[in-house]
Amino acid sequence: MHVQLHSFTDHLGGSSNLLQCQANGMVVGYEIRSNVEGAPKTVVSRYEEPFRTLYPSGHPEPADQTTEGAFLQQCTREVAKSIGIHMYDMPTAELY
């Protein structure tokens, strides 16, 4: 698996007063093939899906209502969830 992060921001429209995490990218899965032992291996793309994260999903959060560290930690969790759903064939609620 390979994750390509195309964009990431933690402030809405460059505002230092409004926090909203936005991340976009691509999750790509590869298969490695070798027909004969000792022969060169080939890599084939088998899965390619975009992901998009928007946290909070409604309105942005005022920067004075949380610490930057706490907001970035939650933002990272949300991005990880958006990526993780591509790796499991079950609802993430069943994993916890």
C-alpha positions in Angstrom: 0.0 0.0 0.0 1.1 3.5 -0.8 -0.6 6.7 0.4 -0.1 9.9 -1.7 -1.0 13.0 0.2 -1.8 15.7 -2.3 -2.9 18.5 0.0 -3.2 19.2 3.7 -4.2 22.3 5.6 -5.4 22.9 9.2 -6.7 26.4 8.9 -9.7 27.5 6.9 -8.7 29.6 3.9 -5.4 30.6 5.5 -7.2 32.2 8.5 -5.3 31.9 11.7 -8.5 32.2 13.7 -10.5 29.3 12.2 -9.4 25.6 12.4 -10.6 23.1 9.8 -8.6 20.2 8.6 -8.7 19.3 4.9 -6.6 16.5 3.4 -6.8 15.0 0.0 -4.9 12.1 -1.6 -4.8 8.7 -3.1 -4.5 5.2 -1.6 -2.7 2.8 -4.0 -2.3 -0.9 -3.6 0.3 -2.9 -5.5 0.9 -6.6 -6.2 4.4 -7.9 -6.6 4.7 -10.7 -9.2 7.5 -13.2 -10.0 6.8 -16.0 -12.4 10.1 -17.8 -11.9 12.3 -17.9 -8.8 15.3 -15.6 -9.3 13.6 -13.7 -12.1 13.0 -10.0 -11.8 9.9 -9.1 -10.0 7.2 -6.8 -11.5 5.0 -4.5 -9.6 1.3 -4.1 -10.7 -1.1 -1.5 -9.4 -4.2 -3.3 -8.2 -6.1 -0.7 -6.3 -6.3 3.1 -6.6 -8.9 5.2 -4.7 -9.0 8.8 -3.6 -9.6 9.9 0.0 -10.8 13.2 1.3 -11.0 14.4 4.9 -12.8 17.4 6.3 -12.7 17.9 10.0 -14.9 19.2 11.6 -17.3 18.4 8.8 -19.6 21.3 9.5 -18.3 24.6 10.6 -14.7 25.4 11.3 -13.6 25.5 15.0 -12.5 28.9 16.5 -8.8 28.7 17.3 -9.3 30.1 20.8 -11.5 27.1 21.8 -8.8 24.4 21.6 -5.1 24.0 21.6 -3.3 23.6 18.3 -1.8 20.3 19.5 -5.2 18.8 20.5 -6.7 20.0 17.2 -3.8 18.5 15.1 -4.0 15.2 17.0 -7.8 14.9 16.2 -7.1 16.0 12.6 -4.5 13.3 12.3 -6.9 10.7 13.6 -9.6 11.7 11.1 -7.1 11.5 8.2 -6.0 8.1 9.4 -9.6 6.9 9.5 -10.1 8.2 5.9 -7.1 6.2 4.8 -7.8 3.1 7.0 -11.2 2.4 5.5 -9.4 1.4 2.3 -7.5 -1.3 4.2 -10.3 -3.2 5.9 -13.4 -4.9 4.5 -15.6 -3.9 7.5 -17.0 -0.8 9.1 -14.4 0.9 11.3 -16.9 0.9 14.2 -16.5 -2.9 14.4 -12.7 -2.5 14.9 -13.1 -0.6 18.2 
